[in-house]
Amino acid sequence: MSKVIKIGLLGSGTVGTGVVRVLKENGADIAKKAGAAVVVKKVLVRDVNKKRPYLEDVELTDNAQEIVNDPEIDIVVELMGGLHPAFEYMMEAMKNGKHVVTANKDVVAQMGHELLDMAEAKGVDFRFEASVGGGIPIITPLKECLTGNRITEIMGIVNGTTNYMLTQMTEKGSDYAAVLKEAQEKGYAEANPAADVEGLDAARKAAILGSIAFNSRVSLDKVSVEGITHIEPADINYAKELGYVIKLLAVAKDYGDKGVNVRVHPVFLAKTHPLASVNDVFNAIFIRGNAIGDAMFYGRGAGSLPTASAVTADIVSETRNLVSGTHSMVGCTCYNHRNFCPLEETESSYYVRLHVDDEPGVLGRIATAFGESGVSLKSVIQTRKVENHAEIVAVTHVVQHKHLQMAADILNGLSVVNSIRSVIRVEQD
Ligand SMILES: NC(=O)c1ccc[n+]([C@@H]2O[C@H](COP(=O)([O-])OP(=O)(O)OC[C@H]3O[C@@H](n4cnc5c(N)ncnc54)[C@H](OP(=O)(O)O)[C@@H]3O)[C@@H](O)[C@H]2O)c1
């Protein structure tokens, strides 16, 4: 095989090293599958003197121009992370006629449309399979394999750190602080875990998934975000008792004429739901389409080799196109402008945990507050005494979020209510 496609990597840390390794170890097969040998010509790093496994014979540079302006490089693979200068480098590479592959969910969620517009203007491809779900194929399946469907719903466990933490809290009964410390010691959580535990990482992926699923751009600021920092062992225990597990979900739902809603929040998920058994750092994305019905994609959502698997797939697809002198027929798929259904209009059943005065008649006043707000209760458990309060747990029937908020406002104003400890959505299977 004589044809060689040269690629340049912008960044070679966890994922970049994995990509170089996969291209080396599986290179012979990849060349046969792609119709050309894929050769890493140059790699951008900050520190060119650092020793790097698998990159001993690859040229390093700290000057991005040597890659984005190199006429021999056909594909630029951005694996440095962050918005800037990653965005500018990718734009410049495309202006120079290069195809671009990235794993960067920050930049895809916030500036994806500009990158896709540039790709279209220049007749090149912009691919980002690894930006959601790490090694799990999900962008290409949504854009290509499921394109005959109208997608009505996506629910995803798309953040391994929080899934690990919730799994440990469920299995070991540990509290949030202890489990976060353990996740940091194991390298699953960053020293500053905010983006994971406050839900922002999942929100970026939700925005990407929602945009593709509904063929309508979902900007990150439209995604409502709630993380797991307020989840207490009591919530985990009630979930178990009632037949649920708590999961942090990225949700994208089509509410018909009301529009679409995309959000991230913890849920009480029925133990029988396919996502309920997705544990530890694993990710999974559950999709409902009007032709396929339900489908679920499961696997490792991060890590050097799993993420490299997705990045390499994009590189191979692009190499095939280069060999056959074409480029992808699937560019930006956001041809619609769907309205955004406000969170208040969305519907769910809710779990509500309250601390109240331990005196006769309180339960009646609580039930009245729910009733006045149009929230009907499915079940109420008054289980235990907590310090000098009683703890009440209620599960509502399906109600609009605004009615639940109304009930919370009334409850907060009642002298007998000490605090609303938790409000968590409930998802049946
Ligand atoms: N890690 C995962 O499991 C995972 C999973 C899915 C997606 N992703 C995404 O993949 C991307 C890369 O993640 P990673 O974990 O591989 O990151 P990483 O380990 O921090 O590696 C970043 C690489 O980029 C280089 N770099 C960063 N800023 C640079 C700059 N301004 N100039 C030159 N070089 C620069 C670094 O150089 P030095 O080596 O010299 O510092 C390093 O080689 C991110 O967008 C991330 O969100 C990661």
Ligand as a Chemical Component Dictionary entry (heavy atoms), coordinates in Angstrom:
data_LIG
# 
_chem_comp.id                   LIG 
_chem_comp.type                 NON-POLYMER 
_chem_comp.pdbx_formal_charge   0 
_chem_comp.three_letter_code    LIG 
# 
loop_
_chem_comp_atom.comp_id 
_chem_comp_atom.atom_id 
_chem_comp_atom.alt_atom_id 
_chem_comp_atom.type_symbol 
_chem_comp_atom.charge 
_chem_comp_atom.model_Cartn_x 
_chem_comp_atom.model_Cartn_y 
_chem_comp_atom.model_Cartn_z 
_chem_comp_atom.pdbx_ordinal 
LIG N1  N1  N 0  -9.201  12.150 29.374 1  
LIG C1  C1  C 0  -10.327 11.571 28.974 2  
LIG O1  O1  O 0  -10.668 10.463 29.408 3  
LIG C2  C2  C 0  -11.200 12.249 27.965 4  
LIG C3  C3  C 0  -12.405 11.620 27.563 5  
LIG C4  C4  C 0  -13.198 12.233 26.579 6  
LIG C5  C5  C 0  -12.803 13.457 26.055 7  
LIG N2  N2  N 1  -11.651 14.041 26.514 8  
LIG C6  C6  C 0  -11.280 15.327 25.940 9  
LIG O2  O2  O 0  -10.056 15.157 25.222 10 
LIG C7  C7  C 0  -9.287  16.342 25.280 11 
LIG C8  C8  C 0  -7.887  16.017 25.822 12 
LIG O3  O3  O 0  -8.022  15.505 27.134 13 
LIG P1  P1  P 0  -6.763  14.858 27.893 14 
LIG O4  O4  O 0  -7.336  14.214 29.117 15 
LIG O5  O5  O -1 -5.965  14.035 26.962 16 
LIG O6  O6  O 0  -5.956  16.165 28.308 17 
LIG P2  P2  P 0  -4.465  16.232 28.890 18 
LIG O7  O7  O 0  -4.030  14.919 29.399 19 
LIG O8  O8  O 0  -4.450  17.398 29.824 20 
LIG O9  O9  O 0  -3.570  16.578 27.609 21 
LIG C9  C9  C 0  -3.586  17.841 26.988 22 
LIG C10 C10 C 0  -2.461  17.897 25.977 23 
LIG O10 O10 O 0  -2.550  19.126 25.289 24 
LIG C11 C11 C 0  -1.323  19.851 25.403 25 
LIG N3  N3  N 0  -1.700  21.264 25.544 26 
LIG C12 C12 C 0  -2.687  21.802 26.284 27 
LIG N4  N4  N 0  -2.750  23.134 26.127 28 
LIG C13 C13 C 0  -1.777  23.439 25.248 29 
LIG C14 C14 C 0  -1.343  24.659 24.663 30 
LIG N5  N5  N 0  -1.926  25.828 24.962 31 
LIG N6  N6  N 0  -0.299  24.609 23.779 32 
LIG C15 C15 C 0  0.286   23.431 23.479 33 
LIG N7  N7  N 0  -0.091  22.243 23.975 34 
LIG C16 C16 C 0  -1.111  22.254 24.864 35 
LIG C17 C17 C 0  -0.642  19.295 26.638 36 
LIG O11 O11 O 0  0.765   19.486 26.533 37 
LIG P3  P3  P 0  1.788   18.968 27.684 38 
LIG O12 O12 O 0  1.714   17.489 27.604 39 
LIG O13 O13 O 0  3.110   19.488 27.304 40 
LIG O14 O14 O 0  1.227   19.530 28.959 41 
LIG C18 C18 C 0  -1.062  17.833 26.572 42 
LIG O15 O15 O 0  -0.214  17.129 25.705 43 
LIG C19 C19 C 0  -10.089 17.320 26.149 44 
LIG O16 O16 O 0  -10.859 18.150 25.315 45 
LIG C20 C20 C 0  -10.990 16.404 26.952 46 
LIG O17 O17 O 0  -12.189 17.041 27.360 47 
LIG C21 C21 C 0  -10.842 13.484 27.431 48 
# 
loop_
_chem_comp_bond.comp_id 
_chem_comp_bond.atom_id_1 
_chem_comp_bond.atom_id_2 
_chem_comp_bond.value_order 
_chem_comp_bond.pdbx_ordinal 
LIG N1  C1  SING 1  
LIG C1  O1  DOUB 2  
LIG C1  C2  SING 3  
LIG C2  C3  SING 4  
LIG C2  C21 DOUB 5  
LIG C3  C4  DOUB 6  
LIG C4  C5  SING 7  
LIG C5  N2  DOUB 8  
LIG N2  C6  SING 9  
LIG N2  C21 SING 10 
LIG C6  O2  SING 11 
LIG C6  C20 SING 12 
LIG O2  C7  SING 13 
LIG C7  C8  SING 14 
LIG C7  C19 SING 15 
LIG C8  O3  SING 16 
LIG O3  P1  SING 17 
LIG P1  O4  DOUB 18 
LIG P1  O5  SING 19 
LIG P1  O6  SING 20 
LIG O6  P2  SING 21 
LIG P2  O7  DOUB 22 
LIG P2  O8  SING 23 
LIG P2  O9  SING 24 
LIG O9  C9  SING 25 
LIG C9  C10 SING 26 
LIG C10 O10 SING 27 
LIG C10 C18 SING 28 
LIG O10 C11 SING 29 
LIG C11 N3  SING 30 
LIG C11 C17 SING 31 
LIG N3  C12 SING 32 
LIG N3  C16 SING 33 
LIG C12 N4  DOUB 34 
LIG N4  C13 SING 35 
LIG C13 C14 SING 36 
LIG C13 C16 DOUB 37 
LIG C14 N5  SING 38 
LIG C14 N6  DOUB 39 
LIG N6  C15 SING 40 
LIG C15 N7  DOUB 41 
LIG N7  C16 SING 42 
LIG C17 O11 SING 43 
LIG C17 C18 SING 44 
LIG O11 P3  SING 45 
LIG P3  O12 DOUB 46 
LIG P3  O13 SING 47 
LIG P3  O14 SING 48 
LIG C18 O15 SING 49 
LIG C19 O16 SING 50 
LIG C19 C20 SING 51 
LIG C20 O17 SING 52 
# 
